[in-house]
Amino acid sequence: MKKNFLLSLAFSLVWLFVSVCFAIGWGREASYFLSPVYVWWAIIGIALLPGFLMSMMFFSNLLHWTRKEYPETDLDTTVIMCAYNEEANIARAIHAIFNQNYAGRIRLIVVDNRSTDKTKEIIEAQRKLCTPRRCLEYAYCETPGKANALNCGLKLVCTRYFLTVDADTFLERSAVQRMMNHIACRKCACVAGNLFVENTRKTITTQMQIYDYLLSIAAVKRFQGSYGATLVAQGAFSVYDTAMVRQAGGWKDVLGEDIVLTYTLLSGGGLSTYESGAVGYTHVPETLNALYNQRKRWAIGMMEGLSEVPP
């Protein structure tokens, strides 16, 4: 692991050196028309620094290109699904859990966080899908906030590992098996799943996010996960070690509850990794305003994480 990191760093420094050699000429020419401070601020901020970081990620992912396969597990597991006014998506999300090709028993706990639509009725109607190896339980959380709903579900977990899946996220049939194989074999504190955009054809905004999830989010998580330090095990689709999450105190009632929890688990010495083979499709914002608000929450969540767990 350390060898690959050092090799990636060395390749990236070579890339940076070559880039600087090209940039010197551009900087001199541009400085005839603009302030040299502004010119070099722009070159470093737009080209050199992002180029270095991207090359570091590229070379690291190249060195870790082989996806690891883990032994099959059939440990019983729990899925916590929080829902607030999810009547449009909840049935499909539940079906995706029940249709998993997982060898073990899955207990799905749907936590209703004060929904005012028909979410509860739809959840209750899905009980007909229950089998001896797939069961559905309804829980109600009176206190608003996703962190409170997650903690409500955590109190009901009695398995060694559990997953969190959003009510607008739909898993491929092998997703739970791959996630459980990964965490059971590597004994991680948490593992982030691989998310793609579900509502791809809705608007230009959703189409932009296809490449964001595929090239940016997935690539960054793969890079960080290679070193056991994925910075965000997203609440939309991740698996956790129950004892470690309880020891960390569960989720805090903040905007970035999943970010703060991941930082806390990492600070306690746990591994946070990424499973590219476990795929889920999530509903993303369809307007620029909604996208802005989502990314603002993510940014605030990162600051909350750094505040709770300083680097």
C-alpha positions in Angstrom: 0.0 0.0 0.0 2.8 2.5 1.0 4.8 1.4 -2.1 1.9 2.2 -4.4 1.3 5.5 -2.8 5.0 6.6 -3.1 5.1 5.5 -6.7 1.9 7.5 -7.5 3.4 10.5 -5.7 6.7 10.1 -7.7 4.8 9.9 -11.1 2.7 12.9 -10.2 5.7 15.0 -9.2 7.2 14.2 -12.6 3.9 15.2 -14.3 3.9 18.4 -12.2 7.5 19.2 -13.2 6.7 18.8 -16.9 3.6 20.9 -16.5 5.6 23.7 -14.8 8.0 23.7 -17.7 5.2 24.3 -20.1 3.5 26.8 -17.8 6.6 29.1 -17.5 6.3 30.2 -21.1 2.6 30.8 -20.9 3.0 32.7 -17.7 5.7 35.0 -19.1 3.5 35.8 -22.2 0.4 36.4 -20.2 2.3 38.6 -17.7 2.8 41.2 -20.5 -1.0 41.9 -20.3 -2.0 40.9 -16.7 -0.5 41.1 -13.3 2.0 38.3 -12.7 0.4 37.5 -9.3 -3.0 37.0 -11.0 -1.5 35.0 -13.9 0.3 32.5 -11.6 -2.6 32.3 -9.2 -4.8 31.3 -12.2 -2.2 28.8 -13.6 -1.6 27.2 -10.3 -5.3 27.1 -9.3 -6.7 26.0 -12.6 -4.0 23.9 -14.1 -1.0 22.9 -11.9 -2.7 21.9 -8.6 -5.7 20.1 -10.1 -3.4 18.4 -12.6 -1.2 17.2 -9.8 -4.1 15.9 -7.8 -5.7 14.2 -10.8 -2.5 12.6 -11.9 -2.0 11.3 -8.3 -5.4 9.8 -8.4 -5.0 8.4 -11.9 -1.6 6.7 -11.2 -2.8 5.3 -7.9 -6.0 3.8 -9.5 -3.9 2.4 -12.3 -1.6 0.6 -9.8 -4.7 -0.7 -8.0 -6.7 -1.5 -11.1 -7.4 -5.2 -10.3 -10.7 -5.4 -8.3 -10.3 -7.7 -5.3 -12.7 -10.7 -5.0 -13.6 -11.7 -1.5 -14.9 -15.1 -0.1 -18.7 -15.4 -0.1 -20.4 -14.8 3.2 -23.9 -15.7 4.4 -23.9 -13.7 7.6 -27.3 -12.3 8.6 -27.5 -8.6 8.0 -29.7 -5.6 8.5 -30.6 -2.8 6.1 -31.7 0.6 7.6 -33.8 2.7 5.1 -34.9 6.1 6.3 -37.9 7.6 4.6 -39.6 11.0 4.6 -42.4 11.5 2.1 -41.0 8.8 -0.3 -44.3 7.4 -1.6 -43.0 7.7 -5.2 -39.8 5.6 -4.6 -40.2 3.5 -1.5 -41.9 0.5 -3.0 -39.2 0.1 -5.7 -36.4 0.5 -3.2 -37.9 -2.2 -1.0 -38.3 -4.5 -3.9 -34.6 -4.1 -4.8 -33.7 -5.2 -1.3 -36.0 -8.2 -1.3 -34.6 -9.3 -4.8 -31.0 -9.4 -3.7 -29.0 -12.5 -4.6 -27.6 -12.7 -1.1 -27.0 -16.0 0.6 -27.8 -14.7 4.1 -30.9 -13.4 5.8 -31.8 -9.7 5.3 -33.8 -7.8 7.8 -35.0 -4.5 6.3 -36.0 -1.8 8.8 -37.7 1.2 7.3 -37.7 4.2 9.5 -40.5 6.6 8.8 -39.4 10.1 9.8 -42.7 11.9 10.2 -44.0 11.3 6.6 -47.2 13.1 5.7 -47.9 11.3 2.5 -48.8 7.6 1.9 -45.3 6.3 2.8 -46.5 4.3 5.7 -49.3 2.6 3.8 -47.0 1.7 1.0 -44.4 0.2 3.4 -47.1 -1.9 5.1 -48.4 -3.1 1.8 -44.9 -4.5 1.0 -45.1 -7.0 3.9 -46.6 -9.5 1.5 -43.1 -9.8 0.0 -41.6 -11.2 3.2 -40.1 -14.7 3.2 -38.2 -16.6 5.9 -34.9 -15.0 4.6 -36.3 -11.5 3.8 -38.3 -9.6 6.4 -39.6 -6.1 6.6 -40.1 -4.0 9.8 -41.7 -0.6 10.1 -40.4 1.9 12.7 -41.5 5.5 13.3 -39.1 8.3 14.4 -40.9 11.3 15.9 -37.8 13.5 16.0 -37.2 15.1 12.5 -33.8 14.8 10.9 -32.1 11.9 9.1 -29.5 11.4 11.8 -32.3 10.9 14.3 -34.0 8.4 12.0 -30.7 6.5 11.5 -30.1 6.3 15.2 -33.6 5.0 15.7 -32.9 2.2 13.3 -29.5 1.5 14.8 -31.1 0.7 18.2 -33.0 -2.1 16.4 -29.9 -3.7 14.8 -28.8 -7.0 16.2 -26.4 -8.2 13.5 -22.7 -7.7 13.3 -22.9 -5.6 10.2 -25.7 -3.4 8.7 -26.3 -1.3 5.6 -27.8 2.0 5.1 -29.8 2.5 1.8 -31.8 5.6 0.9 -35.4 5.3 0.0 -34.7 6.7 -3.5 -31.7 4.4 -4.1 -32.1 1.1 -6.0 -29.5 -1.6 -5.7 -28.4 -4.1 -8.3 -29.1 -7.7 -7.3 -25.5 -8.5 -6.3 -24.9 -5.3 -4.3 -25.5 -6.6 -0.8 -23.5 -9.7 -1.4 -20.5 -7.8 -2.6 -20.7 -5.3 0.3 -21.0 -8.0 2.9 -18.2 -10.0 1.3 -15.9 -6.9 1.5 -16.6 -5.9 5.0 -16.6 -9.4 6.5 -13.2 -10.2 4.9 -11.4 -6.9 5.5 -13.0 -6.2 8.9 -13.5 -2.5 8.0 -15.4 0.0 10.0 -17.3 1.0 6.9 -17.4 0.4 3.2 -18.9 2.9 0.6 -20.9 1.4 -2.3 -20.7 2.5 -5.9 -23.5 5.0 -6.8 -24.7 6.0 -10.3 -27.4 8.4 -11.3 -30.8 6.8 -11.6 -32.9 9.6 -13.2 -30.4 10.1 -16.1 -32.8 11.5 -18.7 -34.8 14.0 -16.7 -32.9 17.2 -17.2 -29.6 18.6 -18.4 -28.7 18.9 -14.7 -29.1 15.2 -14.1 -27.1 14.4 -17.3 -24.2 16.5 -16.0 -24.2 14.5 -12.8 -23.8 11.2 -14.7 -20.2 12.2 -15.4 -19.7 13.7 -11.9 -20.7 10.4 -10.3 -18.8 8.2 -12.8 -15.6 10.2 -13.2 -15.3 12.3 -10.1 -17.0 10.7 -7.1 -16.3 7.1 -8.0 -12.6 7.8 -9.0 -12.0 9.8 -5.8 -13.5 7.1 -3.6 -11.6 4.4 -5.4 -8.4 6.4 -4.8 -9.1 7.0 -1.1 -10.4 3.5 -0.5 -7.1 2.0 -1.9 -5.5 3.3 1.3 -8.3 2.4 3.7 -9.4 6.1 4.0 -12.5 6.7 2.0 -13.5 10.1 3.5 -17.3 9.6 3.0 -19.2 6.4 3.4 -22.3 8.0 2.0 -25.6 7.3 3.8 -27.3 6.5 0.5 -25.5 3.2 0.2 -22.8 1.9 2.7 -22.2 -0.9 5.1 -21.0 -0.5 8.7 -19.6 -2.5 11.6 -22.4 -2.2 14.2 -20.1 -2.3 17.3 -17.8 0.4 15.9 -20.7 2.7 14.9 -22.2 2.3 18.4 -18.8 3.0 20.0 -18.6 6.2 17.9 -22.0 7.3 19.2 -23.9 6.8 16.0 -24.8 9.8 13.8 -24.7 13.3 15.0 -27.6 15.7 14.2 -25.7 17.8 11.6 -26.1 18.4 7.9 -23.3 16.0 7.0 -24.1 13.2 9.4 -22.5 10.5 7.2 -19.3 12.6 6.7 -18.9 13.2 10.5 -19.5 9.5 11.2 -16.9 8.4 8.7 -14.3 10.9 10.1 -15.0 9.6 13.6 -14.6 6.0 12.6 -11.3 6.8 10.8 -10.0 8.7 13.9 -10.8 5.6 16.0 -8.4 3.6 13.8 -11.0 1.9 11.6 -10.7 1.3 7.9 -13.0 3.1 5.5 -12.9 1.5 2.0 -14.8 1.4 -1.3 -16.5 -1.5 -3.2 -16.8 -0.6 -6.9 -18.6 -3.9 -7.7 -21.6 -3.1 -5.4 -23.7 -0.8 -7.5 -26.7 1.3 -6.6 -28.7 3.9 -8.6 -29.7 7.0 -6.7 -32.1 9.9 -7.5 -30.2 13.1 -8.0 -31.3 16.8 -8.0 -33.1 17.7 -11.2 -32.6 21.5 -11.1 -29.6 23.7 -10.7 -31.0 25.2 -7.5 -31.6 21.8 -6.0 -28.1 20.7 -7.1 -26.6 23.9 -5.5 -28.4 23.2 -2.2 -27.2 19.6 -2.2 -23.5 20.5 -2.8 -23.8 23.3 -0.2 -24.9 20.7 2.3 -22.0 18.4 1.3 -19.5 21.3 1.7 -21.0 22.3 5.1 -20.8 18.6 6.1 -17.1 18.5 5.2 -16.5 21.5 7.5 -18.6 19.9 10.2 -16.4 16.8 9.9 -13.2 18.8 10.1 -14.6 20.6 13.1 -15.6 17.4 14.9 -12.5 15.5 14.0 -9.5 17.8 13.2 -7.0 16.5 10.7 
